[in-house]
């Protein structure tokens, strides 16, 4: 589980050996993290590759301008955006 104290949400990644689920990601299923500090962003990009993700081109060119898209071994995608999030 990933979350922050005091927030009303968390991410939960589960695995069940008795009821396996075949992953069914698409190129537009994205988990986006905004990292405005350039050095921290680069370190995070390096670390995600070290943990088995592969840098892939994004289906949407918007994410290529200030970010990088990575795919995990199941085909799910994470974008590390070198910018601050603006609603």
C-alpha positions in Angstrom: 0.0 0.0 0.0 1.1 3.5 -0.8 -0.4 6.5 0.8 0.1 9.7 2.8 -1.0 10.2 6.4 -4.2 12.4 6.6 -5.2 11.8 3.0 -8.4 10.1 2.0 -6.9 7.8 -0.6 -4.1 5.2 -1.1 -2.9 2.9 -3.8 -3.1 -0.8 -3.1 -1.2 -3.4 -5.2 -2.4 -6.9 -4.5 -1.6 -10.5 -5.6 -3.7 -13.6 -5.0 -2.3 -17.0 -5.9 -5.8 -18.7 -5.7 -7.4 -16.2 -8.1 -4.8 -15.0 -10.6 -5.8 -12.1 -12.9 -4.3 -11.7 -16.3 -3.1 -8.1 -16.7 -5.0 -6.1 -19.3 -3.3 -2.7 -19.5 -3.6 -0.3 -22.4 -1.1 2.4 -23.5 -3.4 5.0 -22.0 -3.6 3.5 -18.5 -1.2 5.9 -16.8 -0.1 6.6 -13.2 1.4 10.0 -13.3 3.8 11.5 -10.8 4.8 15.1 -11.0 8.3 15.9 -9.8 9.2 19.5 -10.3 12.9 19.4 -9.2 15.0 18.3 -12.2 17.7 16.5 -10.2 15.1 14.6 -8.1 13.2 13.8 -11.4 16.3 12.4 -13.0 17.2 10.3 -9.9 13.7 8.9 -9.9 13.9 8.0 -13.6 17.1 6.2 -13.0 15.7 4.4 -9.9 12.6 3.2 -11.7 14.7 1.6 -14.5 16.9 0.0 -11.8 13.7 -1.6 -10.5 12.6 -3.3 -13.7 10.6 -0.7 -15.6 11.5 0.1 -19.3 11.4 3.5 -20.8 8.8 3.5 -23.7 7.5 6.1 -26.0 4.2 7.6 -24.8 1.1 7.1 -27.0 0.2 10.8 -26.2 3.1 13.1 -27.3 2.1 15.5 -24.4 3.9 13.3 -21.9 7.1 13.4 -24.0 7.6 17.1 -23.7 8.5 17.3 -20.0 8.4 13.7 -18.9 9.2 10.0 -19.5 6.9 7.1 -19.7 7.9 3.7 -18.2 6.3 0.3 -18.5 6.4 -2.4 -15.8 6.8 -6.1 -16.6 3.0 -6.5 -16.7 2.6 -3.7 -19.3 1.3 -1.0 -17.0 2.6 2.5 -17.5 4.0 5.2 -15.2 4.8 8.7 -16.3 7.4 10.7 -14.4 6.6 14.3 -15.3 9.3 17.0 -14.7 6.8 19.7 -13.7 4.5 20.8 -10.9 0.9 19.5 -11.1 -1.6 22.2 -11.9 -5.3 21.4 -11.6 
